[in-house]
């Protein structure tokens, strides 16, 4: 029978009893009547080791027998991080460290107090020029750091999703707008025309949202406050809407709303007291727009107001476009009623933002705005030092406002490139005049003429496809539906059959000796002369396109 654990743990007559071990932070000795169990713990920190091991060595005598593994572990700890003989006792070391920490804390508090006193203390009026120049250098460095941070934020492309309220103030502060705003018109797949910048399109959408919400509230005979309109516009557009945008709407369309500051308006759950002033909106309507004796904002009137707002935005861009063309060399003048597209070099998305109109402000009787008003109001209540500082500030403000120079932005003369130094100036003037004439014709071209020019540019490639269709069908004539279907299948761009029929009829108009269209009973047939030289046909079509473009 195998011995039990109890029988194995009983010492034999030849085994001497193990000596009693000293307890310490690294060992834990548990003695029974017949056995001794030693448990090892992880080593303590250096300070605890240095303090605990020598104390245990002084209090507990060394065992008479040979040391076991726990004693060797304690000895190695004492050699690595313990206190060597002859050093200060651990209690003294801890007390000195606490005193040093307390002294350091007191010194740190004194330094902080001195720094705060230095910041609060103002520079006396008779300060030296050296100190003032150093302060100016510090201010310049701070401005440079802020500009660098702004540029880094702009280049990182971190822009809130759909937050025009954050993008527009960033542009005002000098930060670079994101690329989807700067190159908005380049990414639009639209026919050339009088397109608007991205910020103007967002403002037009804001006006539509404001008109929709204001129309609902106005038709319910409810007071229209800016807080209600702001919440509704932000819910509709998922963009920030502020008073600045309302000022821009007022600047673009001054007769759209009548703005006032009113109080005693019931406010439920928006944190505004009834006695506080609130900005209210009232649509401006005519006398004829009434239903049951009171004005009514109908859907047709909303559409008219929206079109009027868009026309005003286009007129604003036209003014910038007119100034751009006046600065060209030679200057160009295009009547606004004949303008159908912008100048090719006119960057629409770089048009400056609209300056907001001033909105009504709540009346404030005792409002102090300048240092002179503060000085006159608080005279006798301040210390002489503060009065002197306010007087100096008021004097500097008055001098700055009186001596501010008026900067006139004059157009710089056109400088001739170094690559054109040997070219005659008269020849350059003729080339520039011809280019200006072509650009003027391009900007005043009718949209229907533009569409015809685009069709003429596609005809040389279509002529080859049309001849191949007739050769493949081995017929002298084809119905218009079949010819349009075969051409649409072979042409490299997607084009509906109706558009393809316009091109075939243009073939018959320009080249009646090559393509003929005949209506027989209920069907229309197209006939092609396959004996004509295709190269001559392409030359005639190219010449017709150039003549139409020169008109």
C-alpha positions as a printed NumPy array, in Angstrom:
array([[   0.   ,    0.   ,    0.   ],
       [   1.378,    3.441,   -1.009],
       [   2.17 ,    5.808,    1.767],
       [  -0.199,    8.709,    2.333],
       [   0.97 ,   12.34 ,    2.17 ],
       [   0.811,   12.52 ,    5.923],
       [   3.086,    9.518,    6.296],
       [   5.517,   10.986,    3.756],
       [   5.714,   14.257,    5.62 ],
       [   6.645,   12.568,    8.949],
       [  10.363,   12.966,    9.575],
       [  12.383,    9.828,   10.127],
       [  14.515,    9.211,   13.158],
       [  17.685,   10.062,   11.193],
       [  16.285,   13.475,    9.867],
       [  16.98 ,   16.395,   12.164],
       [  14.308,   19.025,   12.578],
       [  14.662,   22.073,   10.281],
       [  15.781,   25.266,   11.987],
       [  13.315,   28.095,   12.564],
       [  13.347,   30.649,    9.708],
       [  13.086,   34.367,   10.15 ],
       [  10.003,   35.938,    8.56 ],
       [  10.38 ,   38.907,    6.312],
       [   8.885,   40.511,    3.277],
       [  10.435,   37.942,    0.917],
       [   9.612,   34.769,    2.88 ],
       [   6.74 ,   33.41 ,    4.873],
       [   7.507,   30.603,    7.296],
       [   4.74 ,   28.365,    8.627],
       [   5.689,   25.815,   11.196],
       [   3.75 ,   22.762,   12.202],
       [   4.527,   20.11 ,   14.736],
       [   6.433,   18.051,   12.216],
       [   7.009,   20.12 ,    8.992],
       [   8.098,   23.573,    7.82 ],
       [   6.664,   25.139,    4.606],
       [   8.499,   28.037,    2.957],
       [   6.645,   30.296,    0.464],
       [   8.489,   32.737,   -1.803],
       [   6.98 ,   36.088,   -2.823],
       [   8.065,   38.435,   -5.616],
       [  10.829,   40.86 ,   -4.642],
       [   9.742,   44.144,   -3.113],
       [  10.792,   47.556,   -4.528],
       [  14.3  ,   48.765,   -3.939],
       [  13.357,   51.137,   -1.148],
       [  11.265,   48.512,    0.678],
       [  13.98 ,   45.94 ,    0.179],
       [  16.617,   48.221,    1.541],
       [  14.515,   49.04 ,    4.553],
       [  13.085,   45.63 ,    5.365],
       [  15.943,   43.176,    4.897],
       [  18.498,   44.751,    7.226],
       [  15.815,   45.224,    9.865],
       [  14.919,   41.574,    9.638],
       [  18.599,   40.691,    9.848],
       [  18.987,   42.747,   13.039],
       [  15.877,   41.437,   14.743],
       [  16.255,   37.763,   13.868],
       [  19.467,   35.847,   14.542],
       [  21.034,   33.901,   11.743],
       [  20.134,   30.198,   11.742],
       [  22.722,   27.734,   12.889],
       [  22.104,   25.265,   10.065],
       [  22.97 ,   25.677,    6.398],
       [  20.81 ,   28.299,    4.543],
       [  18.013,   27.044,    2.341],
       [  16.642,   28.544,   -0.912],
       [  14.639,   31.307,    0.802],
       [  17.717,   32.486,    2.71 ],
       [  19.792,   32.533,   -0.484],
       [  17.023,   34.578,   -2.172],
       [  17.041,   37.089,    0.68 ],
       [  20.804,   37.34 ,    0.602],
       [  20.813,   38.038,   -3.14 ],
       [  18.183,   40.751,   -2.654],
       [  20.245,   42.355,    0.024],
       [  23.304,   42.383,   -2.238],
       [  21.45 ,   43.85 ,   -5.224],
       [  19.346,   46.644,   -3.762],
       [  19.733,   46.524,    0.014],
       [  21.47 ,   48.915,    2.324],
       [  25.179,   48.353,    2.644],
       [  26.743,   48.333,    6.07 ],
       [  27.549,   51.728,    7.344],
       [  24.654,   53.593,    5.601],
       [  21.875,   55.534,    7.31 ],
       [  18.981,   53.636,    8.857],
       [  15.915,   53.288,    6.666],
       [  13.694,   55.391,    8.889],
       [  16.11 ,   58.319,    8.648],
       [  16.263,   57.987,    4.839],
       [  12.462,   58.091,    4.503],
       [  12.206,   61.101,    6.774],
       [  14.84 ,   62.998,    4.751],
       [  13.073,   62.149,    1.49 ],
       [   9.739,   63.411,    2.836],
       [  11.334,   66.647,    3.978],
       [  12.995,   67.13 ,    0.558],
       [   9.673,   66.535,   -1.256],
       [   7.873,   68.994,    0.993],
       [  10.555,   71.6  ,    0.365],
       [  10.341,   71.078,   -3.39 ],
       [   6.567,   71.481,   -3.291],
       [   6.868,   74.74 ,   -1.371],
       [   9.436,   76.074,   -3.831],
       [   7.204,   75.094,   -6.794],
       [   4.235,   76.921,   -5.258],
       [   6.349,   80.039,   -4.736],
       [   7.527,   79.938,   -8.377],
       [   3.924,   79.588,   -9.635],
       [   2.78 ,   82.499,   -7.482],
       [   5.616,   84.673,   -8.803],
       [   4.717,   83.72 ,  -12.397],
       [   1.073,   84.662,  -11.85 ],
       [   2.074,   87.985,  -10.289],
       [   4.37 ,   88.645,  -13.267],
       [   1.557,   87.922,  -15.738],
       [  -0.943,   90.093,  -13.888],
       [   1.423,   93.001,  -13.495],
       [   1.109,   95.455,  -16.386],
       [   3.962,   97.134,  -18.172],
       [   4.387,  100.72 ,  -16.881],
       [   3.968,  103.621,  -19.259],
       [   7.653,  104.498,  -19.118],
       [   8.931,  101.063,  -19.944],
       [  12.12 ,  100.818,  -21.922],
       [  12.062,  100.407,  -25.697],
       [  13.972,   97.156,  -25.362],
       [  11.185,   95.595,  -23.308],
       [   8.529,   96.829,  -25.708],
       [  10.405,   95.434,  -28.699],
       [  10.704,   92.063,  -26.964],
       [   6.967,   92.056,  -26.244],
       [   6.308,   92.814,  -29.904],
       [   8.55 ,   89.914,  -30.941],
       [   6.625,   87.592,  -28.627],
       [   3.344,   88.725,  -30.175],
       [   4.69 ,   88.155,  -33.697],
       [   5.876,   84.666,  -32.763],
       [   2.468,   83.869,  -31.321],
       [   0.775,   85.01 ,  -34.541],
       [   3.154,   82.905,  -36.621],
       [   2.438,   79.836,  -34.49 ],
       [  -1.319,   80.364,  -34.894],
       [  -0.986,   80.766,  -38.66 ],
       [   1.126,   77.608,  -38.893],
       [  -1.473,   75.655,  -36.904],
       [  -4.238,   76.987,  -39.153],
       [  -2.308,   75.949,  -42.287],
       [  -1.652,   72.488,  -40.884],
       [  -5.341,   72.048,  -40.111],
       [  -6.262,   73.184,  -43.618],
       [  -3.78 ,   70.851,  -45.348],
       [  -4.855,   67.885,  -43.233],
       [  -8.326,   68.082,  -44.825],
       [ -10.176,   67.652,  -41.551],
       [ -13.581,   69.133,  -42.271],
       [ -16.847,   68.264,  -40.538],
       [ -19.303,   66.49 ,  -42.761],
       [ -21.591,   68.981,  -44.385],
       [ -20.725,   71.795,  -42.018],
       [ -20.875,   74.99 ,  -43.989],
       [ -21.079,   76.936,  -40.765],
       [ -17.56 ,   75.82 ,  -39.961],
       [ -16.195,   76.142,  -43.486],
       [ -17.317,   79.706,  -44.098],
       [ -15.819,   81.189,  -40.914],
       [ -12.624,   79.308,  -41.723],
       [ -12.473,   81.066,  -45.067],
       [ -13.053,   84.4  ,  -43.328],
       [ -10.235,   83.703,  -40.891],
       [  -7.808,   83.109,  -43.768],
       [  -7.844,   79.322,  -43.741],
       [  -7.859,   77.46 ,  -47.03 ],
       [ -11.279,   75.968,  -47.88 ],
       [ -11.416,   72.265,  -48.723],
       [ -10.898,   71.069,  -52.297],
       [ -14.507,   69.997,  -52.863],
       [ -15.447,   73.684,  -52.468],
       [ -12.499,   75.218,  -54.35 ],
       [ -13.012,   72.994,  -57.44 ],
       [ -16.768,   72.469,  -57.211],
       [ -17.592,   73.668,  -60.737],
       [ -14.844,   71.572,  -62.308],
       [ -16.46 ,   68.418,  -60.912],
       [ -19.967,   69.232,  -62.193],
       [ -21.137,   67.383,  -65.302],
       [ -23.24 ,   70.29 ,  -66.573],
       [ -23.379,   72.178,  -69.871],
       [ -21.409,   75.442,  -69.855],
       [ -23.4  ,   78.37 ,  -68.535],
       [ -23.655,   80.917,  -65.737],
       [ -22.859,   78.507,  -62.924],
       [ -22.635,   79.595,  -59.279],
       [ -19.893,   78.969,  -56.706],
       [ -20.391,   76.23 ,  -54.14 ],
       [ -20.98 ,   78.661,  -51.264],
       [ -23.611,   80.521,  -53.294],
       [ -25.43 ,   77.264,  -54.048],
       [ -25.438,   76.389,  -50.347],
       [ -26.79 ,   79.858,  -49.524],
       [ -29.553,   79.436,  -52.127],
       [ -30.504,   76.111,  -50.547],
       [ -30.55 ,   77.797,  -47.13 ],
       [ -32.892,   80.486,  -48.46 ],
       [ -35.224,   77.81 ,  -49.845],
       [ -35.283,   76.066,  -46.449],
       [ -35.882,   79.353,  -44.593],
       [ -38.713,   80.236,  -46.977],
       [ -40.317,   76.815,  -46.541],
       [ -40.289,   76.984,  -42.731],
       [ -41.268,   80.635,  -42.615],
       [ -44.143,   79.975,  -45.026],
       [ -45.586,   77.245,  -42.808],
       [ -45.321,   79.371,  -39.665],
       [ -46.632,   82.509,  -41.418],
       [ -49.688,   80.741,  -42.841],
       [ -50.49 ,   79.463,  -39.329],
       [ -50.365,   83.051,  -38.006],
       [ -47.472,   82.086,  -35.739],
       [ -44.641,   84.423,  -34.809],
       [ -41.528,   83.458,  -36.779],
       [ -38.467,   83.645,  -34.534],
       [ -34.915,   83.019,  -35.636],
       [ -34.571,   80.177,  -33.109],
       [ -37.407,   78.245,  -34.775],
       [ -36.071,   78.861,  -38.259],
       [ -32.523,   77.921,  -37.249],
       [ -33.578,   74.573,  -35.821],
       [ -35.708,   73.766,  -38.858],
       [ -33.01 ,   74.678,  -41.399],
       [ -30.393,   72.612,  -39.565],
       [ -32.758,   69.633,  -39.496],
       [ -33.476,   69.951,  -43.231],
       [ -29.959,   70.583,  -44.498],
       [ -27.794,   68.931,  -41.821],
       [ -25.678,   72.102,  -41.902],
       [ -24.996,   74.846,  -39.408],
       [ -27.225,   77.912,  -39.797],
       [ -26.254,   81.103,  -37.978],
       [ -27.255,   84.759,  -37.932],
       [ -24.397,   85.423,  -40.356],
       [ -26.192,   83.375,  -43.02 ],
       [ -29.408,   85.304,  -42.331],
       [ -27.444,   88.518,  -42.869],
       [ -26.156,   87.178,  -46.207],
       [ -29.719,   86.348,  -47.278],
       [ -30.771,   89.881,  -46.349],
       [ -27.845,   91.306,  -48.355],
       [ -28.704,   89.278,  -51.48 ],
       [ -32.499,   89.759,  -51.297],
       [ -33.216,   92.832,  -49.135],
       [ -36.988,   92.799,  -49.73 ],
       [ -37.471,   89.156,  -48.771],
       [ -38.016,   89.57 ,  -45.02 ],
       [ -38.732,   92.275,  -42.497],
       [ -36.497,   91.678,  -39.47 ],
       [ -37.226,   93.047,  -35.997],
       [ -36.227,   92.566,  -32.358],
       [ -39.283,   91.774,  -30.253],
       [ -39.928,   90.561,  -26.73 ],
       [ -42.828,   89.012,  -24.796],
       [ -42.867,   86.141,  -27.283],
       [ -43.824,   82.775,  -25.778],
       [ -40.854,   80.422,  -25.756],
       [ -41.287,   76.798,  -24.795],
       [ -38.272,   74.749,  -23.754],
       [ -35.575,   76.671,  -25.642],
       [ -34.016,   78.394,  -22.632],
       [ -35.163,   81.897,  -23.648],
       [ -37.12 ,   84.027,  -21.215],
       [ -40.323,   85.679,  -22.31 ],
       [ -38.935,   89.093,  -21.393],
       [ -35.838,   88.643,  -23.595],
       [ -35.573,   90.181,  -27.053],
       [ -35.723,   87.745,  -29.989],
       [ -35.033,   88.224,  -33.704],
       [ -38.276,   87.8  ,  -35.656],
       [ -38.87 ,   87.375,  -39.402],
       [ -41.857,   88.445,  -41.465],
       [ -42.13 ,   87.711,  -45.211],
       [ -42.728,   90.806,  -47.33 ],
       [ -45.818,   90.192,  -49.483],
       [ -47.98 ,   92.312,  -51.739],
       [ -51.487,   93.49 ,  -51.066],
       [ -52.966,   91.116,  -53.631],
       [ -51.577,   87.989,  -51.953],
       [ -54.34 ,   87.51 ,  -49.403],
       [ -56.579,   84.585,  -48.461],
       [ -59.638,   85.265,  -46.287],
       [ -58.494,   88.797,  -45.672],
       [ -54.941,   88.074,  -44.436],
       [ -51.652,   87.654,  -46.346],
       [ -50.84 ,   84.12 ,  -47.493],
       [ -47.485,   82.763,  -48.701],
       [ -48.468,   80.362,  -51.501],
       [ -46.322,   77.768,  -53.26 ],
       [ -46.183,   79.821,  -56.474],
       [ -44.965,   82.834,  -54.504],
       [ -42.284,   80.678,  -52.843],
       [ -41.079,   79.595,  -56.299],
       [ -40.941,   83.206,  -57.495],
       [ -38.946,   84.275,  -54.443],
       [ -36.523,   81.396,  -54.987],
       [ -35.978,   82.395,  -58.649],
       [ -35.465,   86.015,  -57.634],
       [ -32.84 ,   84.982,  -55.078],
       [ -30.97 ,   82.93 ,  -57.705],
       [ -31.061,   85.858,  -60.156],
       [ -29.571,   88.134,  -57.512],
       [ -26.774,   85.628,  -56.872],
       [ -25.987,   85.466,  -60.599],
       [ -25.921,   89.271,  -60.749],
       [ -23.386,   89.359,  -57.907],
       [ -21.129,   86.937,  -59.783],
       [ -21.585,   89.037,  -62.931],
       [ -20.188,   92.069,  -61.126],
       [ -17.039,   90.124,  -60.177],
       [ -16.829,   88.777,  -63.74 ],
       [ -17.094,   92.303,  -65.125],
       [ -14.243,   93.491,  -62.901],
       [ -12.167,   90.47 ,  -63.992],
       [ -12.643,   91.252,  -67.703],
       [ -11.842,   94.928,  -67.15 ],
       [  -8.469,   93.903,  -65.692],
       [  -7.52 ,   91.836,  -68.766],
       [  -5.129,   93.024,  -71.456],
       [  -6.807,   94.196,  -73.613],
       [  -9.923,   94.863,  -71.504],
       [ -13.127,   93.167,  -72.567],
       [ -16.67 ,   94.503,  -72.321],
       [ -19.617,   92.126,  -72.765],
       [ -23.215,   93.279,  -72.222],
       [ -24.747,   91.46 ,  -69.259],
       [ -27.937,   90.585,  -71.156],
       [ -25.872,   88.79 ,  -73.835],
       [ -23.605,   86.9  ,  -71.44 ],
       [ -24.296,   83.152,  -71.561],
       [ -21.134,   81.751,  -69.917],
       [ -18.168,   82.937,  -67.883],
       [ -14.716,   83.705,  -69.239],
       [ -12.628,   80.479,  -69.492],
       [  -9.981,   81.884,  -67.144],
       [ -12.505,   83.217,  -64.626],
       [ -12.441,   80.954,  -61.557],
       [ -16.01 ,   80.982,  -60.303],
       [ -15.256,   79.224,  -57.029],
       [ -12.811,   81.964,  -56.009],
       [ -15.505,   84.643,  -55.918],
       [ -15.376,   86.252,  -52.44 ],
       [ -18.102,   85.496,  -49.975],
       [ -21.09 ,   87.814,  -49.547],
       [ -20.741,   90.369,  -46.772],
       [ -23.647,   89.904,  -44.332],
       [ -26.066,   92.764,  -43.875],
       [ -26.457,   94.219,  -40.411],
       [ -29.285,   92.617,  -38.457],
       [ -31.366,   94.411,  -35.828],
       [ -29.855,   94.228,  -32.353],
       [ -31.72 ,   94.274,  -29.052],
       [ -31.728,   97.757,  -27.513],
       [ -29.144,   98.218,  -24.767],
       [ -29.044,  101.575,  -23.048],
       [ -25.924,  101.251,  -20.877],
       [ -23.646,   99.558,  -23.337],
       [ -19.953,  100.46 ,  -23.21 ],
       [ -18.051,   99.805,  -26.4  ],
       [ -14.875,  101.893,  -26.268],
       [ -12.173,  102.584,  -23.708],
       [ -13.193,  106.267,  -23.637],
       [ -16.729,  105.339,  -22.542],
       [ -15.382,  103.   ,  -19.865],
       [ -13.057,  105.735,  -18.609],
       [ -15.797,  108.364,  -18.479],
       [ -18.222,  105.997,  -16.725],
       [ -15.817,  104.545,  -14.17 ],
       [ -13.894,  107.746,  -13.434],
       [ -13.228,  107.966,   -9.715],
       [ -13.834,  104.248,   -9.19 ],
       [ -10.479,  103.03 ,  -10.532],
       [  -6.943,  103.39 ,   -9.363],
       [  -4.761,  106.079,  -10.978],
       [  -2.75 ,  103.376,  -12.709],
       [  -5.836,  101.853,  -14.355],
       [  -7.126,  105.295,  -15.387],
       [  -3.79 ,  106.08 ,  -17.024],
       [  -3.809,  102.767,  -18.908],
       [  -7.375,  103.334,  -20.189],
       [  -6.493,  106.877,  -21.262],
       [  -3.504,  105.597,  -23.25 ],
       [  -5.66 ,  102.92 ,  -24.89 ],
       [  -8.311,  105.446,  -25.889],
       [  -5.633,  107.741,  -27.325],
       [  -4.067,  104.93 ,  -29.373],
       [  -7.479,  103.847,  -30.693],
       [  -8.303,  107.382,  -31.807],
       [  -4.927,  107.773,  -33.536],
       [  -5.298,  104.406,  -35.317],
       [  -8.797,  105.224,  -36.606],
       [  -7.733,  108.701,  -37.772],
       [  -4.494,  107.677,  -39.494],
       [  -5.662,  104.476,  -41.185],
       [  -4.539,  104.612,  -44.851],
       [  -6.977,  103.929,  -47.649],
       [  -5.528,  101.209,  -49.886],
       [  -6.612,  101.459,  -53.508],
       [  -6.275,   98.278,  -55.483],
       [  -5.011,   99.352,  -58.889],
       [  -4.635,   96.93 ,  -61.721],
       [  -1.012,   96.244,  -62.529],
       [   0.049,   96.726,  -66.175],
       [   0.427,   93.629,  -68.235],
       [   4.019,   92.496,  -68.276],
       [   5.442,   90.893,  -71.39 ],
       [   6.857,   87.446,  -70.865],
       [  10.565,   86.92 ,  -71.331],
       [   9.805,   84.325,  -74.046],
       [   8.145,   87.032,  -76.182],
       [  10.929,   89.619,  -76.006],
       [  11.805,   89.406,  -79.712],
       [   8.196,   89.524,  -80.952],
       [   6.779,   92.767,  -82.242],
       [   4.471,   94.568,  -79.838],
       [   1.99 ,   95.349,  -82.622],
       [   1.765,   91.646,  -83.491],
       [   1.134,   90.786,  -79.844],
       [  -1.625,   93.39 ,  -79.67 ],
       [  -3.304,   91.96 ,  -82.766],
       [  -3.126,   88.418,  -81.372],
       [  -4.56 ,   89.54 ,  -78.045],
       [  -7.344,   91.451,  -79.751],
       [  -8.238,   88.417,  -81.867],
       [  -8.234,   86.174,  -78.806],
       [ -10.42 ,   88.64 ,  -76.934],
       [ -12.833,   88.696,  -79.886],
       [ -13.063,   84.894,  -79.907],
       [ -13.625,   84.777,  -76.163],
       [ -16.307,   87.444,  -76.393],
       [ -18.086,   85.44 ,  -79.101],
       [ -17.781,   82.356,  -76.905],
       [ -19.306,   84.114,  -73.884],
       [ -22.228,   85.563,  -75.855],
       [ -23.039,   82.448,  -77.878],
       [ -26.629,   81.266,  -77.883],
       [ -27.255,   77.847,  -76.235],
       [ -28.886,   76.5  ,  -79.399],
       [ -25.86 ,   77.546,  -81.419],
       [ -23.668,   75.857,  -78.834],
       [ -25.61 ,   72.63 ,  -79.268],
       [ -25.28 ,   72.847,  -83.069],
       [ -21.503,   73.328,  -82.765],
       [ -21.261,   70.239,  -80.574],
       [ -23.18 ,   68.236,  -83.19 ],
       [ -20.925,   69.528,  -85.971],
       [ -17.87 ,   68.395,  -84.033],
       [ -19.234,   64.841,  -83.88 ],
       [ -20.162,   64.557,  -87.582],
       [ -16.718,   63.584,  -89.038],
       [ -16.526,   60.489,  -86.835],
       [ -20.182,   59.632,  -87.492],
       [ -19.703,   59.852,  -91.259],
       [ -17.363,   56.864,  -91.243],
       [ -19.771,   54.867,  -89.033],
       [ -22.747,   55.723,  -91.271],
       [ -20.951,   54.526,  -94.413],
       [ -19.916,   51.283,  -92.69 ],
       [ -23.548,   50.671,  -91.667],
       [ -24.743,   50.93 ,  -95.271],
       [ -21.878,   48.763,  -96.512],
       [ -22.692,   46.085,  -93.917],
       [ -26.432,   46.147,  -94.661],
       [ -25.79 ,   45.965,  -98.461],
       [ -28.749,   48.243,  -99.157],
       [ -29.161,   51.548, -100.934],
       [ -31.663,   52.877,  -98.375],
       [ -32.582,   52.153,  -94.746],
       [ -35.473,   53.205,  -92.568],
       [ -34.698,   55.97 ,  -90.093],
       [ -35.339,   53.693,  -87.094],
       [ -32.918,   51.013,  -88.327],
       [ -30.232,   53.542,  -89.267],
       [ -30.491,   55.284,  -85.865],
       [ -30.342,   51.961,  -84.005],
       [ -27.252,   50.778,  -85.915],
       [ -25.514,   54.137,  -85.42 ],
       [ -26.276,   54.2  ,  -81.696],
       [ -24.849,   50.699,  -81.314],
       [ -21.625,   51.59 ,  -83.164],
       [ -20.96 ,   55.073,  -81.768],
       [ -18.465,   55.263,  -78.879],
       [ -20.706,   57.455,  -76.671],
       [ -24.148,   56.605,  -75.319],
       [ -26.767,   58.462,  -77.349],
       [ -30.527,   57.949,  -77.562],
       [ -32.117,   57.325,  -80.998],
       [ -33.775,   60.748,  -80.973],
       [ -30.414,   62.525,  -80.699],
       [ -28.96 ,   60.295,  -83.39 ],
       [ -31.787,   61.248,  -85.742],
       [ -30.874,   64.945,  -85.287],
       [ -27.348,   64.161,  -86.447],
       [ -28.565,   62.258,  -89.515],
       [ -30.838,   65.153,  -90.494],
       [ -27.871,   67.512,  -90.065],
       [ -25.949,   65.282,  -92.517],
       [ -28.739,   65.734,  -95.052],
       [ -28.722,   69.521,  -94.445],
       [ -24.963,   69.985,  -94.93 ],
       [ -24.316,   67.275,  -97.552],
       [ -27.471,   66.816,  -99.625],
       [ -25.469,   65.161, -102.424],
       [ -24.266,   62.432, -100.044],
       [ -27.186,   61.789,  -97.679],
       [ -30.833,   62.06 ,  -98.633],
       [ -33.933,   61.685,  -96.443],
       [ -37.195,   60.651,  -98.093],
       [ -40.62 ,   60.279,  -96.51 ],
       [ -42.627,   57.501,  -98.183],
       [ -46.125,   56.916,  -96.842],
       [ -45.752,   56.389,  -93.108],
       [ -42.022,   55.626,  -93.025],
       [ -38.939,   57.792,  -93.4  ],
       [ -35.982,   56.427,  -95.361],
       [ -32.369,   57.572,  -95.495],
       [ -30.287,   57.032,  -98.607],
       [ -26.475,   57.202,  -98.873],
       [ -24.183,   57.538, -101.885],
       [ -21.451,   55.01 , -101.121],
       [ -19.356,   56.111, -104.115],
       [ -18.28 ,   59.418, -102.528],
       [ -14.753,   59.76 , -101.155],
       [ -14.893,   59.656,  -97.36 ],
       [ -11.851,   61.928,  -97.007],
       [ -13.522,   64.715,  -98.964],
       [ -16.67 ,   64.281,  -96.896],
       [ -14.665,   64.69 ,  -93.671],
       [ -12.952,   67.837,  -95.025],
       [ -16.283,   69.443,  -95.913],
       [ -17.689,   68.687,  -92.476],
       [ -14.607,   70.119,  -90.72 ],
       [ -14.826,   73.283,  -92.808],
       [ -18.511,   73.691,  -91.945],
       [ -17.703,   73.335,  -88.232],
       [ -14.973,   76.017,  -88.432],
       [ -17.271,   78.427,  -90.268],
       [ -19.996,   77.962,  -87.666],
       [ -17.521,   78.497,  -84.847],
       [ -16.267,   81.742,  -86.387],
       [ -19.771,   83.249,  -86.411]])
